[in-house]
C-alpha cells in the first residue's frame, strides 16, 4: 500500500448500502453516503448496482475508487459464527465461509457477500477486509454462550449465543475507558447500545464476557420493532392456539413487536411526545422498555462483580435523557446515579452524566462503528 491511507467502509444491508471514506493518517472522514430502497421502484435494482452508484458518487466528489490513496476496503459482515472471530482478510475461501453462514443471518450475510464480491471486482488489487458484528462477543465464556438444550442438537445446528453490534460495543468500551483517563484493561463497562436495534454487553478489562443478543439479534432488550426476550413457549402457543405459521410468527416478533407492538410507534421521540399528552399505551411501552433495560444492568453488574462505568450509546442512548434517567433511577445502591443537569445537556461529545465522585461513572459515548471497522481494516491491510 506504500503510503496509501484511505479506507472505504461498506455496510451492505438488506435494502441499503452505506459507505464512508476515511483517511486513516488522521482518522478524518472524507465522504459518506447511502444508497437506499434497493429492489424498490426508484431505487437501485440490486446491491451490485447500488455499490456502483456509490462508486460513481465518490468519483464525482473527487474520491474515485481508482485513486492510489485508497489502501483497503472494509466490509461490515453481520455473522461470523464461531469461525470468524477477528477481522479477516477476504480470500475465496473466506468468502465461501461467509456464505456458509447465511442460514444464521439470512437477511444480512447475502447482502454482505454481494458487497464484498462487487468491491473485489471494482478493485481486485486492494485488500478487502471483513469485520464481523459477532467477533467482539466471541470471548464470552461457555457458561454465557451455551443454551441449556441438548448439546448434540445445539452443536449440529450452531445454536449458541453469538451477540451482535460488536463493532459498536468494542468502540464504546474503549472510548469509555479513554473518557475516564484509564486503560481499557483496567475498566469494567456495561455498554448499552440503544437504537432501533438494542443490545447490552458486559466488558471486563476490554474483553466481552456477556451480551444480551443471542443466536440472532432478536433476543435481549426491547427494541423498536423486535420483542427481545420472550418465553419460547409463546411461539408454540401462537402456532397451536393462534394458528400462526413460522414465517408469520417470525414477522410478528421481528417487525411488529417491541415499542411498535406495544404502542404503535417505534421512535422514542414520538413516544415521549405521546407520554406528555397522557397516552397510556406510550407510557406502558416506555416502562416495559426501561424495565428490561434495568434487568440487564442488574444482571451484568452481577456478572462483572465490579462496574466502573455504564455507557449509553446509539440513537436512543445518546439522545434520550428520559431513558437514561429512568434506567438509572433508584440504582444508588449499585453506585449508579445520574445528575439531572448534566443529563439534560445535548452534545455530540463523549461526556459524563453522573455526579463528580460517583462510584460508577455514567457516560454518554457516541458510537462510531465505521471508524472501528476502518481501524481494523487499516491495521490488517498494513
Legacy VTK file of the C-alpha trace (Angstrom):
# vtk DataFile Version 3.0
C-alpha trace
ASCII
DATASET POLYDATA
POINTS 382 float
0.000 0.000 0.000
3.139 2.230 0.151
1.802 5.325 1.890
-1.836 4.955 0.873
-4.061 5.755 3.851
-7.665 5.882 2.639
-10.074 3.152 3.749
-13.521 2.697 2.225
-16.031 1.205 4.670
-19.036 -0.553 3.146
-22.142 -1.610 5.046
-24.285 -3.573 2.614
-27.621 -4.052 4.365
-30.743 -5.886 3.292
-32.188 -2.838 1.482
-29.418 -0.215 1.528
-25.706 0.354 1.128
-23.987 2.816 3.447
-20.459 3.919 2.713
-17.780 6.081 4.281
-14.312 7.018 3.104
-11.795 7.784 5.839
-8.184 8.980 5.769
-6.591 6.813 8.435
-3.499 9.002 8.637
-5.684 11.474 10.529
-8.858 9.390 11.020
-10.700 12.150 9.159
-13.947 11.353 7.361
-13.593 12.379 3.706
-17.005 11.387 2.343
-20.105 9.431 3.294
-23.388 8.453 1.717
-26.158 5.904 1.414
-27.999 4.210 -1.447
-31.459 3.199 -0.234
-34.557 1.343 -1.429
-32.627 -1.426 -3.169
-35.001 -3.545 -5.221
-37.814 -0.990 -4.939
-39.256 1.295 -7.585
-36.994 4.313 -7.994
-34.130 2.654 -6.147
-31.155 0.592 -7.257
-32.126 -2.686 -8.895
-29.796 -4.774 -6.733
-26.801 -4.458 -4.448
-24.330 -4.577 -7.329
-25.988 -1.533 -8.909
-26.121 0.210 -5.523
-22.393 -0.248 -4.979
-21.621 1.055 -8.437
-23.784 4.105 -7.694
-21.765 4.649 -4.524
-18.526 4.416 -6.531
-19.860 6.956 -9.043
-20.891 9.322 -6.250
-17.439 9.137 -4.690
-15.769 9.795 -8.046
-17.948 12.862 -8.659
-16.822 14.188 -5.276
-13.171 13.725 -6.171
-12.593 10.399 -4.406
-12.578 7.864 -7.213
-12.009 4.244 -6.299
-9.116 4.200 -8.758
-7.189 6.605 -6.510
-3.717 5.415 -5.449
-4.565 6.797 -1.987
-7.086 4.011 -1.418
-5.415 1.394 0.781
-8.187 -1.090 1.508
-11.922 -1.737 1.697
-13.527 -2.749 4.987
-16.832 -4.607 4.989
-19.310 -4.941 7.819
-20.402 -8.572 7.962
-23.181 -9.383 10.396
-22.478 -13.022 11.255
-19.119 -14.717 11.588
-20.330 -17.700 13.600
-17.593 -19.461 15.560
-15.263 -19.497 12.545
-14.556 -15.769 12.144
-13.712 -14.225 15.487
-11.492 -11.347 14.361
-11.158 -9.041 11.324
-10.248 -11.257 8.387
-8.570 -10.647 5.033
-11.000 -11.811 2.361
-9.969 -14.711 0.149
-12.120 -17.007 -1.972
-12.141 -19.467 0.929
-13.192 -16.793 3.433
-15.957 -15.596 1.126
-17.257 -19.151 0.835
-17.167 -19.413 4.618
-19.279 -16.269 4.987
-21.767 -17.700 2.501
-21.913 -20.906 4.556
-23.170 -18.802 7.471
-26.171 -17.446 5.546
-28.604 -19.732 7.466
-27.629 -17.880 10.675
-28.205 -14.436 9.113
-30.414 -14.910 6.028
-31.341 -11.219 5.741
-27.851 -9.791 6.117
-24.994 -12.109 5.138
-26.144 -12.439 1.477
-26.031 -8.652 1.069
-22.661 -8.529 2.851
-21.311 -11.158 0.445
-22.560 -9.216 -2.570
-20.825 -6.077 -1.303
-17.537 -7.926 -0.994
-17.838 -9.508 -4.451
-18.593 -6.203 -6.204
-15.829 -4.362 -4.345
-13.367 -7.073 -5.367
-14.452 -6.639 -8.988
-14.032 -2.864 -8.796
-10.579 -3.048 -7.154
-9.213 -6.601 -7.339
-5.768 -5.328 -6.354
-6.871 -3.987 -2.955
-7.041 -5.839 0.361
-10.676 -6.483 1.270
-11.273 -6.992 4.997
-14.362 -8.494 6.625
-15.170 -7.119 10.090
-17.802 -9.168 11.897
-20.582 -7.910 14.184
-20.242 -11.079 16.214
-16.454 -11.060 16.646
-16.178 -8.876 19.765
-18.505 -11.258 21.604
-16.537 -14.392 20.672
-14.717 -14.120 24.022
-17.797 -14.782 26.172
-17.322 -17.966 28.242
-19.209 -21.169 27.549
-21.385 -20.564 30.598
-22.753 -17.453 28.899
-22.672 -18.722 25.324
-24.405 -22.077 25.860
-28.150 -22.513 25.846
-29.389 -25.305 28.120
-30.644 -27.553 25.339
-29.408 -30.913 24.071
-25.714 -30.388 23.333
-25.658 -32.594 20.230
-28.580 -30.685 18.696
-27.050 -27.328 19.611
-23.685 -28.198 18.084
-25.197 -29.709 14.929
-27.146 -26.534 14.144
-24.771 -23.938 15.581
-27.165 -22.861 18.317
-25.431 -20.658 20.880
-25.213 -17.009 21.902
-23.219 -15.046 19.325
-24.202 -11.422 20.066
-24.268 -8.502 17.639
-23.422 -4.774 17.391
-19.894 -5.917 18.235
-18.077 -3.076 16.475
-20.123 -0.575 18.479
-19.559 -2.338 21.798
-15.821 -2.591 21.112
-15.511 1.082 20.147
-17.624 2.396 23.018
-15.986 0.262 25.712
-12.552 1.614 24.736
-13.816 5.180 24.324
-15.373 4.988 27.797
-12.035 3.981 29.303
-10.392 6.905 27.485
-13.052 9.260 28.853
-12.133 8.091 32.355
-8.426 8.548 31.619
-7.765 4.837 32.117
-6.607 1.893 30.048
-9.314 -0.475 28.751
-7.629 -3.353 30.579
-8.313 -1.590 33.896
-12.013 -0.831 33.339
-15.224 -2.861 33.617
-18.015 -1.371 31.499
-21.658 -2.126 30.815
-22.333 -0.851 27.295
-25.955 -0.087 26.351
-26.326 0.235 22.577
-29.842 1.633 22.269
-31.012 2.276 18.725
-33.893 0.788 16.766
-31.972 -2.406 17.462
-30.714 -2.551 21.039
-28.201 -4.662 22.927
-26.197 -4.679 26.140
-22.752 -6.074 26.856
-20.624 -6.719 29.916
-16.981 -5.867 29.171
-14.318 -6.821 31.705
-10.915 -5.272 31.113
-11.615 -4.712 27.420
-12.924 -8.261 26.880
-16.603 -9.050 26.374
-17.874 -11.613 28.901
-21.634 -11.451 28.245
-24.115 -9.890 25.862
-27.888 -9.673 25.515
-28.411 -10.741 21.894
-28.165 -14.428 21.120
-28.292 -16.764 18.133
-29.965 -13.868 16.300
-30.467 -10.157 17.040
-33.971 -10.911 18.395
-33.010 -11.859 21.946
-32.491 -9.408 24.793
-33.665 -5.839 25.216
-36.954 -4.404 23.981
-36.239 -2.785 20.594
-38.007 -0.635 18.048
-39.833 -3.493 16.338
-38.296 -6.603 17.981
-39.687 -8.215 21.111
-36.425 -9.089 22.806
-36.771 -11.802 25.448
-39.972 -13.858 25.374
-40.891 -17.245 26.779
-40.062 -19.657 23.916
-43.404 -21.369 24.532
-45.107 -18.211 23.214
-44.142 -19.457 19.745
-45.742 -22.861 20.311
-48.848 -21.213 21.762
-49.237 -18.926 18.735
-48.819 -21.914 16.439
-51.167 -24.297 18.256
-53.802 -21.892 19.548
-53.431 -18.941 17.209
-52.969 -20.993 14.057
-49.987 -18.881 13.018
-47.230 -20.228 10.766
-43.481 -19.954 11.315
-42.997 -17.033 8.921
-45.941 -15.170 10.429
-44.572 -15.577 13.956
-41.100 -14.537 12.737
-42.589 -11.363 11.261
-44.569 -10.697 14.448
-41.553 -10.940 16.758
-39.070 -9.140 14.494
-41.168 -6.479 12.769
-44.414 -5.991 14.691
-43.272 -6.187 18.305
-41.084 -4.118 20.622
-42.129 -0.492 21.034
-44.115 -0.641 17.799
-46.159 -3.586 19.010
-46.752 -2.044 22.415
-47.936 1.392 21.328
-47.844 1.693 17.540
-44.657 3.797 17.413
-41.001 2.764 17.382
-39.473 6.260 17.623
-38.656 7.188 21.215
-39.175 10.876 20.396
-42.747 10.173 19.313
-43.315 8.014 22.377
-42.065 10.825 24.611
-44.383 13.299 22.913
-47.345 10.997 23.365
-46.471 10.364 27.000
-46.568 14.115 27.534
-50.130 14.098 26.216
-51.138 11.373 28.660
-51.121 8.449 26.209
-51.389 5.312 28.374
-50.067 2.915 25.702
-46.971 5.053 25.143
-46.381 5.210 28.906
-46.633 1.432 29.181
-44.249 0.937 26.232
-41.696 3.250 27.852
-41.964 1.445 31.178
-41.587 -2.007 29.604
-38.548 -0.767 27.647
-36.877 0.671 30.745
-37.757 -2.291 32.970
-35.995 -4.702 30.601
-33.017 -2.370 30.406
-32.693 -2.214 34.196
-32.920 -6.015 34.447
-29.897 -6.350 32.184
-27.956 -3.643 34.018
-28.535 -5.546 37.255
-27.674 -8.910 35.704
-24.468 -7.638 34.107
-23.464 -5.963 37.362
-23.608 -9.414 38.923
-21.637 -10.914 36.007
-18.864 -8.314 36.263
-18.737 -8.115 40.051
-17.280 -4.613 39.831
-18.643 -1.973 37.452
-16.607 1.141 36.727
-18.908 2.673 34.117
-22.231 2.369 32.345
-22.072 3.780 28.815
-25.146 4.776 26.807
-24.736 4.900 23.035
-26.579 4.857 19.660
-29.644 6.918 18.738
-31.746 6.480 21.880
-28.828 6.085 24.253
-27.123 9.238 23.032
-30.212 11.442 22.705
-32.865 10.394 25.232
-32.202 11.955 28.616
-35.506 10.446 29.806
-34.392 6.887 29.047
-31.029 7.417 30.758
-32.646 8.923 33.849
-35.285 6.195 34.102
-32.767 3.384 33.521
-30.530 4.615 36.356
-33.301 5.697 38.768
-33.028 4.233 42.281
-29.794 2.395 41.499
-27.763 4.329 44.083
-27.165 1.025 45.882
-25.225 -0.118 42.817
-23.319 3.165 42.742
-25.182 4.391 39.644
-26.530 7.944 39.768
-27.448 10.435 37.039
-27.003 14.158 37.572
-30.175 15.766 36.132
-28.407 18.918 34.952
-25.586 17.062 33.184
-28.029 14.524 31.777
-30.153 17.244 30.191
-27.243 18.704 28.198
-27.330 17.825 24.494
-23.906 17.308 22.964
-22.208 15.197 20.311
-19.174 14.734 22.552
-18.469 11.857 24.913
-19.341 13.028 28.407
-20.172 12.005 31.965
-23.735 12.482 33.199
-23.044 11.196 36.712
-22.086 13.474 39.638
-18.429 14.017 40.498
-17.116 11.306 42.755
-19.693 8.678 41.780
-18.629 5.096 42.433
-19.813 4.166 38.929
-19.382 6.621 36.071
-22.486 7.001 33.902
-21.446 8.157 30.444
-22.879 9.090 27.067
-20.425 7.920 24.409
-21.353 8.424 20.731
-20.560 5.284 18.785
-18.573 5.206 15.557
-18.861 1.757 14.006
-17.418 2.907 10.674
-14.256 4.225 12.344
-13.927 0.960 14.270
-14.203 -1.014 11.018
-11.745 1.324 9.309
-9.210 0.929 12.116
-9.450 -2.856 11.998
-9.199 -2.820 8.205
-6.219 -0.467 8.053
-4.331 -2.393 10.742
-4.812 -5.690 8.937
-4.132 -4.298 5.469
-0.846 -2.821 6.626
LINES 1 383
382 0 1 2 3 4 5 6 7 8 9 10 11 12 13 14 15 16 17 18 19 20 21 22 23 24 25 26 27 28 29 30 31 32 33 34 35 36 37 38 39 40 41 42 43 44 45 46 47 48 49 50 51 52 53 54 55 56 57 58 59 60 61 62 63 64 65 66 67 68 69 70 71 72 73 74 75 76 77 78 79 80 81 82 83 84 85 86 87 88 89 90 91 92 93 94 95 96 97 98 99 100 101 102 103 104 105 106 107 108 109 110 111 112 113 114 115 116 117 118 119 120 121 122 123 124 125 126 127 128 129 130 131 132 133 134 135 136 137 138 139 140 141 142 143 144 145 146 147 148 149 150 151 152 153 154 155 156 157 158 159 160 161 162 163 164 165 166 167 168 169 170 171 172 173 174 175 176 177 178 179 180 181 182 183 184 185 186 187 188 189 190 191 192 193 194 195 196 197 198 199 200 201 202 203 204 205 206 207 208 209 210 211 212 213 214 215 216 217 218 219 220 221 222 223 224 225 226 227 228 229 230 231 232 233 234 235 236 237 238 239 240 241 242 243 244 245 246 247 248 249 250 251 252 253 254 255 256 257 258 259 260 261 262 263 264 265 266 267 268 269 270 271 272 273 274 275 276 277 278 279 280 281 282 283 284 285 286 287 288 289 290 291 292 293 294 295 296 297 298 299 300 301 302 303 304 305 306 307 308 309 310 311 312 313 314 315 316 317 318 319 320 321 322 323 324 325 326 327 328 329 330 331 332 333 334 335 336 337 338 339 340 341 342 343 344 345 346 347 348 349 350 351 352 353 354 355 356 357 358 359 360 361 362 363 364 365 366 367 368 369 370 371 372 373 374 375 376 377 378 379 380 381
